[in-house]
Amino acid sequence: MSIGSTSDVQLVIITGMSGAGKTVAIQSLEDLGYFCVDNLPPTLLPKFLELMKESGGKMNKVALVMDLRGREFFESLFEALDNLAESTWITPQILFLDARDSTLVTRYKETRRSHPLAPNDAPLTGIQVERELLEELKGRAQNIYDTSELKPRELREKIIKQFSSAEGQTFSVNVFSFGFKYGIPIDADLVFDVRFLPNPHYIDTMRPKTGKDEEVSSYVLKWNETQKFLEKVTDLMAFMLPYYKREGKSQLVVAIGCTGGQHRSVALAEYISNYFEKEYKTFVSHRDIEKRRDKK
């Protein structure tokens, strides 16, 4: 049996920082019916691909964890990825898991494990070396998840939501709002700063509300500068999205940030998501919408 189009075989390569959640990721994909292999040496990837191709369609959903435990990591992996890019029978995706250095250090201390790249040194030393070595691979990834604020259950839900589609890797646009005071997200492909727009926070009746409320949304959207911004951003995204999709990216993550992530960014994230929902599969979320309320 021959394998035909690129939609026939799905390959997810799971990689990223040690301690960022690769074990949770591969277990989640295994539950979705993926054939999973942990710590496959990159030099064996070409042989493994031959087995997949010769399986007659029996291995059409495969997930491989490939990280710095394979010491011959970079040269052989990059060569294999270049060859994969030229293949017509398989759809490869790289899922890169990342987290803040401080988060990774905490996780190593909790498990009392040493870092694989610094077994006799402090975990931070190994983390810094690993981050530098993985920089190029991160740049090739179609999917980057920052797990700093994610519990294992939340990471599992995120992976299942993206990879459970029976149609395979459908391209999606994920728009989310955030507050700069709580940190810039590292897993966003595009970040837009809307702090230059009039702020509803300074109007007493709107302060306790959010950009999902009609009063706040109408206020944010009524300004000429807001309309001009939306015109330029949607035009830019409309131009870029087909090319992201062509390059094999499964999703584009667009982050809209204001000061606290409650008013302006929320209203604009909702608008942009609605703008593209007829043409693309879209998702909208609001990272920091309740944080100020929670502190009261």
N, C-alpha and C positions, 0 to 999 in steps of 0.2 A: 504494500500500500504506500503510495507516495503522499508526501505532505505538500499542500498547495499554498494557499495565500498566507500572508503574514498574520492573519487572525487565527490560524489553526493552532499555533503553539505559543504559549505564554511563558516567558522566562523572567523571573524576578531575582536579581542579584542583591542580597541584603549585605550592607557593609556600613562602616561608620566607626564612631568612637567606642572604645571598649567601655562598657558600663552604661551605654545609652539605650539599651533595650533590644538588642538583636535576638536574644533568646525569646522574648515575648513575641517579636515579629515573626520568627519562623514557626513558633507554635500556633500563632493565629492563622498563618497561611496553610499550615498543615490541617487545621480544622476546616478550612475551606476546600480541602481536597487536593492541595498541591503536593506533589512529590518533593520532599524536602531533604536536603543534605547540608549538614553543618560542617564548617571548616574544610571545604573542598580546596585543596591546593590549586592555585591558579594554573599551574603547568598541566593539570589534568582536565582543564575546562574544554579544550578542543576534542579530546577523546570522549568526554561526557556528552558533548553536543552531537558527536557521531552516533552515540547510543540513542539519544533522543530522536534523531532523524530516522534511525533504523527501527524504531519501536512500533512503526505502523500506526501512530496516533495514540498509543497507550500512555505516552508521557507527554501530554499536551499542556500540562500546567506544572511548572517546576520552579522551586525556590531554592536558591543556594546562598549560604552564608560564606562570604569570602572576606577575610580581614587580615590583620597583621600577624595572626598566628601562623599564616603561611609565609615563611620568611622570604621566599622568592616572589613576593607579592607583585611589585610594580611592573617590572619589565614584561613578564609573561601575561599579566592581567590586561595591561593596556593593549598589548598586541592582540589578545583574544577579543577585546572589546572592539578594536578597529575592524577585525574580521567579521564580527557579528553585525556591525553597522552595514556591511555589504550583503548580508544574507536576506533572502526574500521569503524564507519559509518560517521565520520566527520573529516574534515581537519581544525584544529585550527591554527590560526596565531596571534601572538602578535605584534602590531604596536606600538612602543614606540617613542614618540615625545620628543625631548630634545632641549635645547638651552643653550648658555652661560649665566652665572649668570647676567652679565652686560646687556645682551639683554633682559632677563626677567624683570629686574628692570626697564629698559626703557619702556617696554610695559605696566607694571603696572602703571608707572607714567603717561603715555599717556592716559590710560583709567580711571585714578583716582580711581582705585579699590584697596581694601586691599587684601592681600594674605589670602586664606581660612585657613591656619594654623597659621597665625599671624595677626588676624583682628585688633589688637590694637598696632601693632608694625610695624617696617619698613619692606617693602617687602622682603629685602634680608634675614632677619631672617627666615621668612617662607620658602623661597626658599632653604636655606641651610638645614632646617629640612626635607623638602620634598625630597630633593636629597638624603639624607641619608636613608630615609625610603624606597625610590624606588630603591635602589641599587640592591637588590636581584632580583626584578622583571625585571629590565633592563637586567640583566644577562640571563634571560629566553627568552627574546624577539628574534624573528626571524628577525625582521626588526626594525632598529633604524634610525630615521631621525633627523639630526641636522638642525633645522629651523632658526638658528641664521642669516644666510645670505639669507634666502628665503622670498620672498614676498608671500602673500596669494595665488596669482595666480600661482606662481611657485610651491608652495607646492601642490596645487590642481592638476597641470599638472603632478607632480611626482607621486602622488597617482593614478591618472587615468591611467598613463602609466603602472604602475605595476599591478593594479587590474582589468583592463578592459578586459583582455584576456578571450575569451569565453571558453577556455580550463581550466580555473581556475588558480591555483597557479603553473605556470611553473617555474622550477628552472632556475635562470639566474645568470650570472657572470657580475658584474658591475665594470669595471676598470676605475679609473680616476687618473689623474696626479694633483699634487699640489706643491706649493712652501713652504718650511719650514719657510721662512721669513714672510709668511702671516698666519702662524698657522697650527698646526696639526689637521686634521679633526677628529671629535669625533664619526662620524657615520661609520667609516671604521672597517671591521672585521680584515683585515690584512694590515699592513703598512710596506712598504719597503723603506729604505733610500738609494738612489743611488748617494749621493753626493761624494762618493769615486771614481767615474768614471771621466775620462777626460772631461773637461767642454768646450763646443763649444763657450761659452760666451767670452772667451779670444781670439777668432779668429775673426778679424774685419769683414770679409765677412759673418760670420754666426751670429754675435751678434743680428742683427735685425730680423733674421728669427726664426722659431720655429722647434720643433721636428717633425712636420708634413711635413716639406720640405725635399726633397730627400737628399740634400747636408748635412743637419744636421743629419738626421736619419742614413745615411751611416757612418758618422763620429762616431756617438755614438756606433753603432753596430759593428764597425770593430775591436774593441779592444778585446784582449784575455780575459781580466777580465770581459768585458761585456758579452761575450759568455758563460763564466763559470757561471756568475750570472744568466743568463737566463736559462741555463741548470738546475741549482739547484732550481730556483723558479718554473719553469714549472713542474719539477718533483714533488716538494712538493705539488703544487696545484692539480696536477693530482691525487695524493694520497688522498688529503683531500676532494676534491669536492664531491665524491660519499657519503662520510660520512656526510657532511653537508646536502646534499639532503635527506639522509635517516632519519636524525633527524628532518625533517620537515621545514628546513629553505627554504624560497622562493628565496633568493638571497644571493650571497656572494659579499661583497663590498671590493675591493682590491685597496688600495691607494699607488701610487708610487710617492715618493717625492724627489725633488732636491732643490737647493737653491731658485730659483725664479719660478719654475714651467713652464718654457718656452721651454727648450731644452731636457735635458736628460730624465726627467720623462715623457715628452710627447711622445718621441720616443719609450720608453720602454712600456708605457701603450698601445700604438697602437700595438706593437709587441705581447704583452701578450694577448690582446683581439683577435687579428687575430689567434693566436695559438690555442685558445680554441673554436673558433666560429663554427667549424664543429661538435663538440660534445655537446656544450651547447649554449643556447641563450645568446649572449654577448652584452654588451653596453660599449662604451668608451666615456669619456668626459674629459675635461681639465679645472679645476677650475680656474687656475690663468694664463692661457696662454696669456691673453691680458692685464694683470694688469700693467706690466712695460710700455707697449705702451701707455696705457691710461694716464699715469702720465706725458707723454711728452707734 
